[in-house]
Amino acid sequence: MTRQVHLNAMFHTAGEHLVGWRHPSSPADPSLDLAYATRLVQRAEAARFDALFLADLTGIPDSKPSVLERVAVTNDSFEPITLLAALAAVTSRIGLVATASSSYNEPYTVARAFASLDHISGGRAGWNLVTSLNDSEARNFGYDTHLLHADRYRRAEEFYDVVEGLWDSFDDDAFVHDAASGRYFDPERIHRLDHRGERFRVAGPLNVPRPPQGRPVIAQAGASEPGRALAARIGEIVFIAGGGLEGSREQYADLKARAAALGRDPDGLLVLPALSPIVAPTRAEAEDRFAELEALLDPVVALGDLEYWLGGVDLTRYDLDGPLPELPPSNKSVSTAERIYTEARASGLSIRQFAKASSATNDRYTIGTPTDIADHIEEWSTTGAADGFNVVFAQLPDTLDAFADLVIPELQRRGLFRTEYEGTTLREHLGLARPASRWAA
């Protein structure tokens, strides 16, 4: 049987491209439109995507007002778990993955929210554990600056352990609901956590029954050394980006080896590189569609995006027609900043040219015909670079509709992607086992 790929639909309703909201076929005010979000996720479910994924920040980014006023990706958006709970009511199969920060939350709150989402959706919830990115998030939670990189990953390790323990508070059969005897649950099948660690003291138990999936699916995206270590220990979906085919093969092999060294089944960790497809019946049409989108990109926004991912540095202090200089280390996404430096040096472009050419993430765009996109997916998923893809939709609804109408049928024709859902939970879609409770013995 041909190996099946997993497809995760990542999108913000305004589109993930910095100027996706400006495209003539996109609504200019989509972020708080629940009806529009419903139309998009139902389209993804009809295409049989494994899951919908919502990225998130807990604050408006640290960027110049001249940049912020021109972008929609992060400035106005629903809190993701709230949105996914609403979307659970209008879908039946597609997985629902939300981001929640371990730096600016408490474990009990996160455990309760995702257990609730898993129950509401009938076992379709997933948690993307992040450590957050910037000082603007920190200032919303009583800190002057963002937690140091190493500190926030140590916090994330313990945070996850507490959440996982809380999800096991009730045995699967703890609730008897015996109206005749008046016995609602069996007190012998409820467990206190009594966690006392370096950063958290949590008694438990959680006041939500064990989730239908045992535990919601865990997603992770760390690419730095601490990030990879965390992903290898807890990640069931691991999002990666950058580095091209060879870079993805390196990350894929490294993550699988790390998981195996920790006693995990490597097949229980699914590696999903980012893929942002621009697809049309002909390559010329696809190139025209991408050029149309790029023409809307203001140079101020392109430069501001580059500044953001480099840690908030003001690049206007440097010669924009010169090369990107060495800058102080970033406390945001360390791996992203390192990748950008590597690409900038290799490109030979000036700061101005590199900002326009890359928009920090343009390496993800795959532009071409349905055959071109399917060839890309097949090569990566059959040569040790991917178990599937985190499909990023630059502009909506067009890129989602084109992928669903043109690429999905080609993948199905090749036997690479499902024609129907075979299960009802996200774990079933991903081929992941339902974990036993720590108290099962």
Disulfide bonds with the S-S distance in Angstrom:
none
